[in-house]
Amino acid sequence: MNTPTPRRAIRRRTQGTGLGNPQAIRTAHPDRSDPSDASGDEPSVGVVISGCDYLGLSDDPVIRRAWLEASAIGPLQTGASRATTGDHPLYRHAEATIAGFLGEPAAVLTATGYLASLAVAQGLRDRATQVLVDGSAHNCVQDGARLSGLPVITFAPGDPKALRAALRGLPRSARPLVATDGVHGIRGGMAPLAEYLRALPVAGWLWVDDAHGLGSVGPTGRGSPEVFGLRDSRLIRSVTFSKALGVAGGAVIGEAALMEHLRSRAGAYLGSSAPPLAVAAAIAAAVGRVHRLPGRVRRLQDWAVRFSKALPARPEILNDPRTPVTAIHPGDAAQAQRLTEALSRAGFIPPWIRYPGGPGDGFFRIALKATHSRSQIDRLARAIRAGFKA
Ligand SMILES: Cc1ncc(COP(=O)(O)O)c(C=O)c1O
């Protein structure tokens, strides 16, 4: 589909607003009322409904302070892989904090979430016998599976029956690594983790890339396994801190002996520097913020349910009330244009993107944030309804 349409509209709308400077983007904040609601005026700059800062922590003062203090008092970086001379107590602290928050024995920090995924697959390549990948998994999971060098079997997205059939085809001695996203970051659905785990043999692992689940789903923001009440030593998670936690960096979390094994086997850990020390400090602070701000997590989840109820039931709209992500794949360029105009008129920056694994050659990816106001959520749903009616 021809995509300049939404882009043209954004340019028109943001002329002279300073939007070239990201600082100028007005993001909603729970403590501030929405000026456009109070006055009836259009906001001068569009409200951001894209990205992955689901909890609005990317400008959190406590996390910022942790970041700044760490960079003020110590070296910026240790200058080597942690497996050689580059380890530091701040890395260990960040690992203990995320493992403790998730109620898991251990964690291994990586510079990004992408590397965390590669590290899982590399770390298990001498333990597992094949990787079974949910067909909708993020490309870092698919890349990890390929780089493991193990045989890779892809099963139908979100389909436990297809997984069971694939598992039945394996020899009795198999030790399969089943890999999936927890929350799908493009269309917002969730993998049926409980069913995947039930299908798994005792000598297997379920690897959940919970990049979009950490902080955003589960009653206390502990992610996709919390949604299903899962506790299992065969569960391995990879996460990123660049989404709901608003920072950067990644981690693998799971059973202690396996995490130690991964440190000695995974090239993505051994041959790569850890994140800057300030990032490690900020990660620990961000995890603490999620723990201490349960109201933020609840608010995000309330918005997701409220928004979902207010959306029209249409095949173009992919929405799951458990998650903050909605994808809208317009049927044609004219519909994309109508939605763009309806969103712009209502004061939102139309979140038109292209992404590997996303529908068609472009779509609107809407990300709700805890920092949006209730009236913004309602206005957003109204705008979408209007865009489809026009
Ligand atoms: C599902 C998923 N996993 C992993 C990543 C990678 O995380 P990072 O940006 O920290 O490398 C992303 C990022 O977009 C993602 O969507």
The ligand as a MOL file (V3000), in Angstrom:
LIG
                    3D

  0  0  0     0  0            999 V3000
M  V30 BEGIN CTAB
M  V30 COUNTS 16 16 0 0 0
M  V30 BEGIN ATOM
M  V30 1 C 9.7010 -9.2130 20.8170 0
M  V30 2 C 11.0020 -8.4630 20.8500 0
M  V30 3 N 12.0940 -9.0730 21.3370 0
M  V30 4 C 13.2720 -8.4530 21.4050 0
M  V30 5 C 13.4210 -7.1500 20.9600 0
M  V30 6 C 14.7750 -6.5250 21.0030 0
M  V30 7 O 14.9490 -5.6970 22.1050 0
M  V30 8 P 16.1070 -4.5990 22.0860 0
M  V30 9 O 15.5530 -3.4170 21.3900 0
M  V30 10 O 16.4400 -4.3430 23.5210 0
M  V30 11 O 17.2610 -5.1870 21.3520 0
M  V30 12 C 12.3310 -6.4700 20.4500 0
M  V30 13 C 12.5000 -5.0810 19.9870 0
M  V30 14 O 11.8370 -4.5310 19.1960 0
M  V30 15 C 11.0740 -7.1410 20.3880 0
M  V30 16 O 9.9950 -6.5380 19.8910 0
M  V30 END ATOM
M  V30 BEGIN BOND
M  V30 1 1 1 2
M  V30 2 1 2 3
M  V30 3 2 2 15
M  V30 4 2 3 4
M  V30 5 1 4 5
M  V30 6 1 5 6
M  V30 7 2 5 12
M  V30 8 1 6 7
M  V30 9 1 7 8
M  V30 10 2 8 9
M  V30 11 1 8 10
M  V30 12 1 8 11
M  V30 13 1 12 13
M  V30 14 1 12 15
M  V30 15 2 13 14
M  V30 16 1 15 16
M  V30 END BOND
M  V30 END CTAB
M  END
